[in-house]
Amino acid sequence: MKYLSLLALALLTVACGQLKLDPPKRENKFFNVVWSKNLDPEYVSGNLPIGFGAPRIYNDIVYQGSLKGDMTAYDVESGRVLWSVNEKTELGAPVEFFKDHVAYGGLNGRLFVRHYLSGKLKYPIDLAAPIESAPYFFNDHLFVYLRGHQIVHLDADTGKILWSYKRAVPVTTTLQRTTKPLVVGNKVIVGFADGYIGALSIDEGLLLWETKIVDSAKFVDVDLNPVLAGGVVISGSPSGDLTAINPENGAISRSYGISAMAHPILKGEQLILGTNDGEVILMGLGGEILKRVKISSQPVSAVAWWKDSLVAASFDGKVRAIDPLTLKVIGEFALGYEYSSVFSDLVVQDDYLALYSSRNRLYVFQ
């Protein structure tokens, strides 16, 4: 529960507005800021808005939604605005791409699909519950995980709803995070807020199997994006251990004894993990710990592989680069606020690294 206490402290500190502002460190050669944007909405003192979203990069364009309701496409090299539209709802989730379109949702429950280059609207559709995670595209189908423990499957071209699965979650205290769905064969594998991970049939949305992998009094959300590696699906919760599941029947293959908030990243035959204890771990697919280094006294919230190095963001308001051979910190960037962090993803595309901080700052590094 250490993670939960620290997360609550971080969110409370942000909400109360008692933050120390330090100039971001831009002189470090590893983290070269190409451009940045302040997307913080107007707010009343004592009620600071927290950013949980993340950018995405596609065909040299950076896409980022804001709590002001703007979805904006920026040129990745210059930060020049290519198009921007206000959707009249908070946009707190990353986008997804399919064909020549970009899809994203708002807190009012509306899904928007636009042409990725022009911003022209293809269709909107109301899904009746807040959308706080990126849609997932697979073979002309879109899967959208809604805040109300509901998964909707749509035809990506038309927006027609093919089926909807509603999960009855008896636990009243959840982190309200959702996993990114993962398609394995004819199954859609997702984590639920009641401590279970399950598989739904793609054709009908029927529950094929479910397995409980978190057993705690509260905050049992299985909200780490599932990863298919070595024939098993790996996922977990900040309140429990990372767990490997057989995708065919849901049987638990192994528990790794590691609790993480950061979504696991697959790099070749290794997993990059960020733990609640402030560690970055390189783990083999068999569960063997290859390397580990403690970089912070607070949890690591996001990890990535960039410039042949490990990159990690933590709850102390810093992003660090780590040499994978020596495990020494070779670069550091301060996000500018004490307890600021990255609550979603560190996004890597070619030579670029992009992130969105909890203080609604968009940074693009090269």
DOBA-335136 format. One record per residue (C-alpha): residue number from 1; residue in one letter; x, y, z. Coordinates in nm, 3 decimals, m for minus. Layout:
! DOBA-335136
  resi  resn        X        Y        Z
   NUM     a        X        Y        Z
...
This chain:
! DOBA-335136
  resi  resn        X        Y        Z
     1     m    0.000    0.000    0.000
     2     k    0.306    0.226    0.000
     3     y    0.227    0.328   m0.358
     4     l   m0.127    0.424   m0.268
     5     s   m0.017    0.647    0.018
     6     l    0.238    0.820   m0.201
     7     l   m0.010    0.861   m0.486
     8     a   m0.267    1.007   m0.248
     9     l   m0.002    1.244   m0.110
    10     a    0.100    1.354   m0.458
    11     l   m0.257    1.415   m0.571
    12     l   m0.346    1.594   m0.248
    13     t   m0.043    1.816   m0.278
    14     v   m0.136    1.906   m0.635
    15     a   m0.499    1.964   m0.548
    16     c   m0.413    2.197   m0.263
    17     g   m0.179    2.397   m0.480
    18     q    0.105    2.384   m0.226
    19     l    0.375    2.323   m0.486
    20     k    0.726    2.451   m0.517
    21     l    0.804    2.579   m0.866
    22     d    1.157    2.523   m0.996
    23     p    1.281    2.612   m1.345
    24     p    1.293    2.297   m1.562
    25     k    1.649    2.181   m1.627
    26     r    1.703    2.227   m1.999
    27     e    2.080    2.232   m2.003
    28     n    2.123    1.855   m1.988
    29     k    2.252    1.719   m2.317
    30     f    2.059    1.392   m2.291
    31     f    1.719    1.559   m2.251
    32     n    1.730    1.823   m2.522
    33     v    1.394    2.003   m2.522
    34     v    1.295    2.068   m2.883
    35     w    0.978    2.248   m2.779
    36     s    0.717    2.250   m2.505
    37     k    0.361    2.373   m2.448
    38     n    0.180    2.488   m2.136
    39     l   m0.172    2.342   m2.168
    40     d   m0.283    2.418   m1.814
    41     p   m0.644    2.543   m1.808
    42     e   m0.753    2.842   m1.602
    43     y   m0.827    2.746   m1.245
    44     v   m0.908    2.890   m0.905
    45     s   m0.625    2.885   m0.650
    46     g   m0.642    2.572   m0.438
    47     n   m0.792    2.352   m0.707
    48     l   m0.519    2.270   m0.956
    49     p   m0.620    2.045   m1.250
    50     i   m0.418    1.726   m1.283
    51     g   m0.313    1.590   m1.623
    52     f   m0.340    1.212   m1.664
    53     g   m0.309    1.203   m2.044
    54     a   m0.023    1.134   m2.282
    55     p    0.082    1.247   m2.630
    56     r    0.109    1.026   m2.935
    57     i    0.335    1.069   m3.238
    58     y    0.227    0.961   m3.587
    59     n    0.379    1.052   m3.925
    60     d    0.586    1.335   m3.770
    61     i    0.282    1.481   m3.593
    62     v    0.234    1.504   m3.216
    63     y   m0.125    1.476   m3.093
    64     q   m0.227    1.597   m2.750
    65     g   m0.564    1.663   m2.587
    66     s   m0.612    1.909   m2.304
    67     l   m0.843    1.963   m2.009
    68     k   m0.958    2.279   m2.190
    69     g   m1.113    2.052   m2.455
    70     d   m0.862    2.117   m2.731
    71     m   m0.728    1.836   m2.947
    72     t   m0.422    1.971   m3.123
    73     a   m0.187    1.831   m3.387
    74     y    0.166    1.974   m3.372
    75     d    0.458    1.944   m3.612
    76     v    0.705    1.721   m3.427
    77     e    1.011    1.926   m3.527
    78     s    0.889    2.278   m3.455
    79     g    0.579    2.248   m3.238
    80     r    0.383    2.447   m3.498
    81     v    0.008    2.389   m3.475
    82     l   m0.119    2.200   m3.781
    83     w   m0.480    2.186   m3.667
    84     s   m0.673    2.227   m3.345
    85     v   m1.036    2.181   m3.249
    86     n   m1.222    2.233   m2.923
    87     e   m1.452    1.940   m2.846
    88     k   m1.629    2.112   m2.553
    89     t   m1.526    1.839   m2.310
    90     e   m1.210    1.759   m2.115
    91     l   m0.976    1.538   m2.318
    92     g   m0.774    1.338   m2.070
    93     a   m0.680    1.029   m2.269
    94     p   m0.432    0.953   m2.550
    95     v   m0.541    0.903   m2.910
    96     e   m0.537    0.592   m3.131
    97     f   m0.469    0.574   m3.505
    98     f   m0.625    0.360   m3.776
    99     k   m0.590    0.398   m4.151
   100     d   m0.584    0.776   m4.207
   101     h   m0.781    0.863   m3.894
   102     v   m0.722    0.947   m3.531
   103     a   m0.969    0.846   m3.258
   104     y   m1.003    0.981   m2.903
   105     g   m1.263    1.031   m2.634
   106     g   m1.374    1.291   m2.381
   107     l   m1.500    1.295   m2.026
   108     n   m1.853    1.358   m2.154
   109     g   m1.847    1.006   m2.306
   110     r   m1.823    1.117   m2.668
   111     l   m1.583    0.941   m2.906
   112     f   m1.441    1.151   m3.190
   113     v   m1.286    1.017   m3.511
   114     r   m1.107    1.269   m3.737
   115     h   m0.873    1.263   m4.033
   116     y   m0.525    1.261   m3.884
   117     l   m0.384    1.522   m4.127
   118     s   m0.669    1.770   m4.171
   119     g   m0.869    1.724   m3.852
   120     k   m1.190    1.679   m4.055
   121     l   m1.454    1.498   m3.853
   122     k   m1.544    1.149   m3.977
   123     y   m1.798    1.080   m3.702
   124     p   m1.871    1.138   m3.333
   125     i   m2.059    0.888   m3.118
   126     d   m2.189    0.914   m2.762
   127     l   m2.092    0.620   m2.542
   128     a   m2.259    0.754   m2.225
   129     a   m1.962    0.723   m1.986
   130     p   m1.629    0.908   m1.949
   131     i   m1.346    0.793   m2.178
   132     e   m1.018    0.812   m1.986
   133     s   m0.799    0.573   m2.182
   134     a   m0.696    0.545   m2.545
   135     p   m0.919    0.348   m2.783
   136     y   m0.760    0.033   m2.923
   137     f   m0.767   m0.048   m3.294
   138     f   m0.746   m0.402   m3.433
   139     n   m0.847   m0.523   m3.781
   140     d   m1.101   m0.249   m3.856
   141     h   m1.247   m0.262   m3.505
   142     l   m1.223   m0.014   m3.219
   143     f   m1.237   m0.116   m2.855
   144     v   m1.309    0.159   m2.602
   145     y   m1.279    0.104   m2.227
   146     l   m1.517    0.338   m2.043
   147     r   m1.486    0.460   m1.688
   148     g   m1.804    0.283   m1.577
   149     h   m1.632   m0.058   m1.605
   150     q   m1.769   m0.099   m1.956
   151     i   m1.600   m0.207   m2.280
   152     v   m1.753   m0.112   m2.614
   153     h   m1.662   m0.274   m2.947
   154     l   m1.729   m0.062   m3.257
   155     d   m1.683   m0.089   m3.630
   156     a   m1.399    0.159   m3.682
   157     d   m1.519    0.281   m4.022
   158     t   m1.880    0.354   m3.931
   159     g   m1.888    0.389   m3.552
   160     k   m2.159    0.120   m3.529
   161     i   m2.161   m0.046   m3.186
   162     l   m2.113   m0.422   m3.230
   163     w   m2.136   m0.517   m2.864
   164     s   m2.090   m0.378   m2.515
   165     y   m1.973   m0.558   m2.200
   166     k   m2.065   m0.409   m1.863
   167     r   m1.874   m0.526   m1.557
   168     a   m2.048   m0.532   m1.219
   169     v   m1.782   m0.402   m0.981
   170     p   m1.877   m0.436   m0.613
   171     v   m1.565   m0.256   m0.492
   172     t   m1.652    0.109   m0.432
   173     t   m1.295    0.234   m0.390
   174     t   m1.101    0.211   m0.715
   175     l   m0.826    0.411   m0.882
   176     q   m1.056    0.461   m1.183
   177     r   m0.779    0.368   m1.424
   178     t   m0.836    0.129   m1.715
   179     t   m0.605   m0.103   m1.902
   180     k   m0.547   m0.092   m2.273
   181     p   m0.726   m0.395   m2.425
   182     l   m0.505   m0.663   m2.579
   183     v   m0.621   m0.889   m2.863
   184     v   m0.482   m1.243   m2.854
   185     g   m0.631   m1.473   m3.117
   186     n   m1.010   m1.441   m3.094
   187     k   m1.001   m1.287   m2.746
   188     v   m0.987   m0.937   m2.603
   189     i   m0.798   m0.943   m2.274
   190     v   m0.857   m0.664   m2.022
   191     g   m0.807   m0.592   m1.654
   192     f   m1.102   m0.504   m1.433
   193     a   m1.143   m0.282   m1.127
   194     d   m1.242   m0.573   m0.902
   195     g   m0.902   m0.746   m0.906
   196     y   m0.978   m0.975   m1.201
   197     i   m0.831   m1.004   m1.548
   198     g   m1.056   m1.155   m1.812
   199     a   m1.101   m1.245   m2.177
   200     l   m1.397   m1.152   m2.399
   201     s   m1.479   m1.306   m2.735
   202     i   m1.418   m1.060   m3.019
   203     d   m1.732   m1.162   m3.210
   204     e   m1.991   m1.143   m2.932
   205     g   m1.830   m0.990   m2.623
   206     l   m1.896   m1.301   m2.412
   207     l   m1.682   m1.353   m2.104
   208     l   m1.467   m1.658   m2.183
   209     w   m1.267   m1.667   m1.862
   210     e   m1.179   m1.451   m1.562
   211     t   m0.901   m1.486   m1.307
   212     k   m0.852   m1.299   m0.982
   213     i   m0.494   m1.177   m0.949
   214     v   m0.529   m0.908   m0.680
   215     d   m0.665   m0.978   m0.334
   216     s   m0.679   m0.663   m0.123
   217     a   m0.933   m0.457    0.071
   218     k   m0.939   m0.173   m0.183
   219     f   m0.761   m0.023   m0.487
   220     v   m0.747   m0.364   m0.651
   221     d   m0.776   m0.230   m1.007
   222     v   m0.588   m0.443   m1.260
   223     d   m0.475   m0.139   m1.456
   224     l   m0.133   m0.224   m1.599
   225     n   m0.155   m0.261   m1.976
   226     p   m0.135   m0.635   m2.053
   227     v    0.171   m0.744   m2.249
   228     l    0.199   m1.063   m2.455
   229     a    0.547   m1.204   m2.399
   230     g    0.679   m1.558   m2.421
   231     g    0.331   m1.701   m2.476
   232     v    0.181   m1.550   m2.160
   233     v   m0.003   m1.227   m2.086
   234     i    0.160   m1.016   m1.814
   235     s   m0.037   m0.760   m1.618
   236     g   m0.104   m0.651   m1.263
   237     s   m0.203   m0.381   m1.018
   238     p   m0.011   m0.133   m0.801
   239     s   m0.174   m0.314   m0.508
   240     g   m0.058   m0.660   m0.611
   241     d    0.216   m0.854   m0.783
   242     l    0.287   m0.859   m1.154
   243     t    0.131   m1.182   m1.282
   244     a    0.164   m1.401   m1.593
   245     i   m0.160   m1.550   m1.730
   246     n   m0.222   m1.823   m1.988
   247     p   m0.426   m1.638   m2.254
   248     e   m0.612   m1.955   m2.355
   249     n   m0.775   m2.036   m2.021
   250     g   m0.675   m1.765   m1.772
   251     a   m0.463   m1.997   m1.559
   252     i   m0.192   m1.820   m1.359
   253     s    0.148   m1.922   m1.492
   254     r    0.352   m1.736   m1.229
   255     s    0.365   m1.438   m0.997
   256     y    0.678   m1.223   m1.014
   257     g    0.669   m1.077   m0.663
   258     i    0.701   m0.722   m0.800
   259     s    0.445   m0.443   m0.760
   260     a    0.446   m0.173   m1.024
   261     m    0.255    0.136   m1.127
   262     a    0.437    0.191   m1.457
   263     h    0.302   m0.003   m1.753
   264     p    0.556   m0.279   m1.837
   265     i    0.751   m0.230   m2.160
   266     l    0.868   m0.522   m2.375
   267     k    1.219   m0.476   m2.514
   268     g    1.332   m0.779   m2.712
   269     e    1.328   m1.071   m2.468
   270     q    1.322   m0.847   m2.162
   271     l    1.064   m0.648   m1.969
   272     i    1.137   m0.299   m1.841
   273     l    0.959   m0.239   m1.511
   274     g    0.919    0.059   m1.281
   275     t    0.835   m0.034   m0.923
   276     n    0.651    0.122   m0.632
   277     d    0.984    0.125   m0.444
   278     g    1.149    0.362   m0.693
   279     e    1.338    0.092   m0.883
   280     v    1.386    0.031   m1.253
   281     i    1.419   m0.340   m1.331
   282     l    1.522   m0.536   m1.637
   283     m    1.356   m0.877   m1.612
   284     g    1.379   m1.182   m1.834
   285     l    1.058   m1.340   m1.960
   286     g    1.114   m1.629   m1.721
   287     g    1.100   m1.392   m1.425
   288     e    1.474   m1.369   m1.360
   289     i    1.594   m1.024   m1.252
   290     l    1.873   m0.926   m1.490
   291     k    1.941   m0.579   m1.355
   292     r    1.786   m0.341   m1.108
   293     v    1.865    0.007   m0.982
   294     k    1.694    0.234   m0.730
   295     i    1.660    0.586   m0.870
   296     s    1.413    0.745   m0.630
   297     s    1.259    0.715   m0.286
   298     q    0.920    0.744   m0.454
   299     p    0.740    0.519   m0.707
   300     v    0.838    0.508   m1.073
   301     s    0.528    0.599   m1.273
   302     a    0.644    0.545   m1.633
   303     v    0.932    0.378   m1.818
   304     a    1.062    0.369   m2.175
   305     w    1.362    0.276   m2.391
   306     w    1.514    0.573   m2.574
   307     k    1.861    0.655   m2.713
   308     d    1.969    0.301   m2.617
   309     s    1.901    0.388   m2.255
   310     l    1.640    0.332   m1.988
   311     v    1.420    0.634   m1.918
   312     a    1.199    0.659   m1.610
   313     a    0.967    0.918   m1.455
   314     s    0.902    0.913   m1.082
   315     f    0.681    1.085   m0.825
   316     d    0.964    1.318   m0.719
   317     g    0.904    1.530   m1.030
   318     k    1.201    1.406   m1.230
   319     v    1.268    1.209   m1.546
   320     r    1.597    1.020   m1.551
   321     a    1.804    0.843   m1.814
   322     i    1.995    0.534   m1.705
   323     d    2.283    0.359   m1.877
   324     p    2.162   m0.004   m1.915
   325     l    2.516   m0.141   m1.876
   326     t    2.643    0.054   m1.575
   327     l    2.301    0.147   m1.429
   328     k    2.432    0.498   m1.370
   329     v    2.204    0.799   m1.414
   330     i    2.335    0.977   m1.725
   331     g    2.067    1.243   m1.762
   332     e    1.802    1.416   m1.555
   333     f    1.516    1.653   m1.630
   334     a    1.305    1.826   m1.365
   335     l    0.942    1.874   m1.457
   336     g    0.936    2.202   m1.265
   337     y    0.707    2.113   m0.976
   338     e    0.768    1.917   m0.662
   339     y    0.568    1.590   m0.679
   340     s    0.487    1.647   m1.045
   341     s    0.501    1.330   m1.247
   342     v    0.390    1.144   m1.558
   343     f    0.074    0.944   m1.493
   344     s    0.043    0.785   m1.837
   345     d    0.319    0.702   m2.088
   346     l    0.661    0.814   m2.197
   347     v    0.615    0.812   m2.575
   348     v    0.903    0.724   m2.806
   349     q    0.898    0.762   m3.185
   350     d    1.222    0.750   m3.386
   351     d    1.454    1.014   m3.234
   352     y    1.185    1.181   m3.025
   353     l    1.061    1.138   m2.670
   354     a    0.735    1.306   m2.570
   355     l    0.561    1.327   m2.234
   356     y    0.273    1.506   m2.063
   357     s    0.320    1.601   m1.701
   358     s    0.057    1.605   m1.427
   359     r    0.084    1.985   m1.443
   360     n   m0.038    1.978   m1.803
   361     r    0.294    2.054   m1.970
   362     l    0.373    1.887   m2.302
   363     y    0.744    1.828   m2.366
   364     v    0.912    1.696   m2.681
   365     f    1.278    1.594   m2.653
   366     q    1.533    1.490   m2.914
